[in-house]
Amino acid sequence: MRSWNGMTRILELLISVATLVAVGIGATGEDAGSALLPLAGNWTPPAGVHAGRPPSNKGTVEIRGLGTFEFDPPQIQALRKDLFRPGHFSVFDVLASLAKAGTIPMEYSYDESLGTYVIESLNGKSGWWYDAHYAGGAFERPVVRMDEYPVKDGMAIQLYLESPDRLAAITQDFGKQVARLRSNGGRVVVPKVTVRSPRATLTFNDVGVTAHNVRSDVFQTGVISVLDVLLSLGEQGQLSSLELAWRDRMENADPVDNYFVDQVRTEDYSTEAAGDCTYVHEVGSETLMGFLAPHGHATSHVHLTADVEVLTSPEYVEFLWACLQEARASGENKNPQAKD
């Protein structure tokens, strides 16, 4: 079911791209082609046209209180072989490889109830969480499963002891996602999906989501991403068209290698890419509302695009229309919020 209204959320929209402006990443950049969907009735971009570059250069991970450690991508294999194709791996895989080599003292296990690997002990302590960003970005406080966050060249990774309340909220949310998935018989059903522009909001309820394998270069067949939400809405007749733009790099950010959503259309809704505008996204739940990142959202909009964020079964998914020029104008007199 879809509803349409004229309520605006400009202030929230501007906040959502404050970090976007700070790191100089937006809709501008090296476009390597776009796809206007559907193509001959198909809501999946042509296969094999674009592929992300697998990590190949040595990187580092900082573990607060323990030190900074180097990792070598060719030596790392993904624990989640159900998710990643050979050559690609997650932030957690970096830690697991260091632990296997005896470089760091870490114990971990896979928690079925949370659908993710968890750190049981690192340097004799529990309660660890992570922060990460890609080249050209800045640290945010993600609530994405650590073993689902893809690694790229030029990436920065930090491990730190998270506040017990925030870590408990993240853990609780993961558990609710898995329980929702099981209650739906393994089908991904998102209770609420919204698509917002400065002039209008589309709302969709109980959206069934299926895999379209857009990023078969990174993920195994059948892995569902946030982008699959929009593609599924298209297949269900709720959208009339969708434009995706592939970008290899953006200003000082290289590699990028992601699809960006530059247009969403229905019969009575249309927002197309103009200048420095594009869609960003948020995945979250009421459980996380008191523990959001400083820019006011539960997940990264800048660093992790919809095509490479794995979807389990969240409470809501939201797509926001973000324009850098508006954000720059509103952010000139704002001081960035410090993060411990």
N, C-alpha and C positions, 0 to 999 in steps of 0.2 A: 504494500500500500504506500502511496506517495502523497505527501501534502506539500503545499507551496505557500510561502508567506513573504511579506515584504520587510520583515525585521532586519535591521542592519546590525553588524557587529564590527564596525570599523576599528574601534579601539582595541578589541581583542585581536583583530587581524594584524594591526600594527605591532602589537606586543609579540605576536607569533613569529615575526620576521626580524626582531631586534638583533638576534644573534646572526641571522642571515646577512644583515648589513655589515655587522662588525667584522665578519670574516671575508666579505667581498664576494659572496656566492649568490647568484640569482639566476634568472632565466637567460641572461646573456651568457655567451660562451661559444664553444666550438660545436655547433650543431652538425651532426654527421648524418642527418636525415630524419624524417618524421613519417609517422603512419597515421592516416585518418581512417578510423574504424567506424563501421564495419567495412571490410574489403570483400566484396561479393558475398555479403551476408555473414562473413567470418569475423568474430570479435577477437581474434588472436593475430598479432603482428606476424609478418612472414618470418619463418624460422631461418636461422643461420645468417641473417643480414648483419647483426651486430653481436659482438662478444666482448665481455670484460677481460682485461688483462690479469692473469693469475699473479699473485704476489711472487716476486722472484728476488727482491733485494733484502739484505739483512735489515732487521728492525730491532727495536728495544721495547721492553716493558719495565715500568717503574713500579716497584712494590714498596709502599711507604713503610719505613722502619726496617727494611731488609736490603734494599739496593736497587740498582738498574741492571737489567740482564738482556743480553743480546740473543736474538733468535734468527734462524736461517730457514726461510720458507721451504726450500726443497727437502729439508729434513723433517717436515711436519706433515702428518696425516690426520685427517678429520676423524674424530671419534664418532661423530654423527654421520655415518655413511648413508643413513636414510635421508639425509638432507643434502650433503655436499658432493659434488662431482670431484674426481681426482684433480689435484692442483689447487683446489679451494678449501678453506678451512676457517675456523672461528677464533675469536679471542680466547675462548676457553682452551682450544687446542694448543695455543701457544704456551699456556701455563702447564697443560698436561705434558707437553714435550719436554719442558724444562724440569718438571718433576721426574719424568722417566729417566732423564739423563743424570739425575741426582744433583742438579744445579740449585733447585729450591726444595725445601722440605714441605711438601704438600700432599695431603690425603684427600681423595674425592670419591664420589659415587654417583650413580644415576638414580634419581628419585622419580619413580613412575607416577606418583601422585602430583608432581609438579611438571612433569614432562621435560626435565632438563637435568644436566649434570650440576652438582653442587659441591662447593668446597667445604669439606668437613673440618679441615685444619690446615693452616698455612703459617709457618714459623711458630707453631705451637699455639695459635690463636684461631678462634672462629669469628664469624660475623663480617666476612670480607665481601666487598662489592667492587665494581669497576667503573671506570670512565674511559671514554675512547673518542677519538675523532680522526677523520681522514685528512689527507694533505690539503692545506689551505683552510682548515676548519679550526674550531675551538672546542674545548671540553664542554660537554653537557652531562647531565646526570641521567643516563638512560635507564629505562625499566624493561629493556629487551633482554631475553634470555642470553646469557653469556656464550652459550654454545650455538647460538643462532646468528651472532653478529659477525658478518664476513670481514676478513682481513684483506687489506689492500696495501700496496707499496706506499711508503711515506706515512703510515698510520702511527698515531701516538696512543699508548695504552697505559693506564694507571690502575693499580689495585690499592684499596684503602679500607679501613675499618669503618663500615657504615653505621649510622645511628640505629640502635635496636628497633625503634618504632618504624622507621622507614623500611628497613630490611624485612620486618614482619609484614608490612603492608604489601611489599612486592611479592613475598612468598605466598601470602594469602591470595593475591590476585592470580598468580600462576596456578594455584590449586583450584580456584574457581573456574578458570579457563578449561582445565582438563576435565573437571566435573561437568561443565556445560557440554563439552565435546562428547563425553560418554553418554550423557542424557539424551543427546540427539543421535545416538547410534553411530558415532564417528563422523557425522556430517557437520561441517562448519556452518553454523547459523548465527549471524550477527544480529542481536536484538534491535540495534538502532544504527543507521548509517545516515550521515548528513553531508551535504555538499553546500558550502557557503560561499557567497560572493558579497560584495559590499551592498548589493541591492536586494538580494533574495536568498532564501534558504530552501533546499530540497531535503525532505526527510523520507527515509525508507525504513520500514519495520520488518524484522524477522527475515533478513536477507540470506538466502542460501548461497554459499560461495563454493565454487569448484576451481580446480587448477587449470590454467591455460598454458603453463610451461613457457612463459615468455622469457624467463632467464634460465633456459636449459643449459646454458654455458656454465652457470654457477651451481644450480640446484638439480637434484635428481627429479625425474619425471614424477609428477603427482604432488610436489611440494606446493602448498598454497601460500601466496604472498598477499600483502595489502592491496596491490594493484589488481589482483583477481576479484576484489570486491566490485570495482567499477566494471570490469569486463563481464562479470556475472550479471550485473544490473543491465548491461547492454543486451546480453543474450536473453534476458527475461522481458525485454521490451520496455524497460523503464527509462533507457537513454536512447536518444536518436543518433548521436555520434560522439566520438571521443578522439582526441588528437594526442598522440604521444611523440615526444621529441627525444632523440638519442643525443647525448652530449658526452664527448670524449674528455673534455676538460672545461674549466670555467676560470677565467682570469688567473689567479694564483693557485688554483686547485687542479692538480694533475697527478694521478689519474682520477677521473670521475666515472666514466663508463656506466652510465645509468640512463634509464628512460625517465622523462619528466612529463607530467600531465599538463598540457598546455590548453586544452579545451574540453569542456563538458557541455553537451547540449541535450535538451529535451524539447518538446513542442512549445513550452512556455518559459524556457530557461536557456540562456546562452551567455557564457563568459569566455572570450577568446584571448589568447596570449597577445599582450600589447606592451611593447617596450620591455620593462623589467618585471613582468608579471608571470606567475605560474601558480599551479596548485601545490600546496604542501599538505601534510597529513598528520593526524594524531590518532593513536590507539590507546584506549584506557578504560577506566572503570571508576565507580564511585569510591571503591576501596582506596584508590590512589589519589583522590582529589586533594587531600591534605599534605601530599608528599611530592608535589610536582616540581619540575626544574624551575629555576628562576624566571624563565620566559613564559611560564604558565601552562606548559603542556607536559603530558606524561611520557612522551617519547620524542626522539630526535626528528626534527623536520629538515635539518640541514645536512646531517651526516649520513643518514640512512634513508634512502628514497623508497617509495612504495614498492618498486619492483624487486627489491632485495630484503625487505622486512618480512620474515616468516610470520604467518598468521596461525594461531592455534584456535581460539574461540573466544574473542574478547567481548566485553559488554557493549562497546561502541567503537565505531570508526568514523572519523570526521575528516573531510577534505576542505581546506581553507584556501581562498584566493588571495595570494600575497603579492604585493607590489613594492619593489624596493624604493621607488621615488617617494611614496607616502611614508614608508618607514624611516627613510633618511630625514625627511622633514620633521617627523615627530621625535626622532631620536637625537637630534643635534644637541639638545640641552639636558639629556639624560645621562646619569652616571651609571655604568654597569654595576650590577649587584655582585658583590664579592662572594666567592664560594670557598668554604674551608677545604 
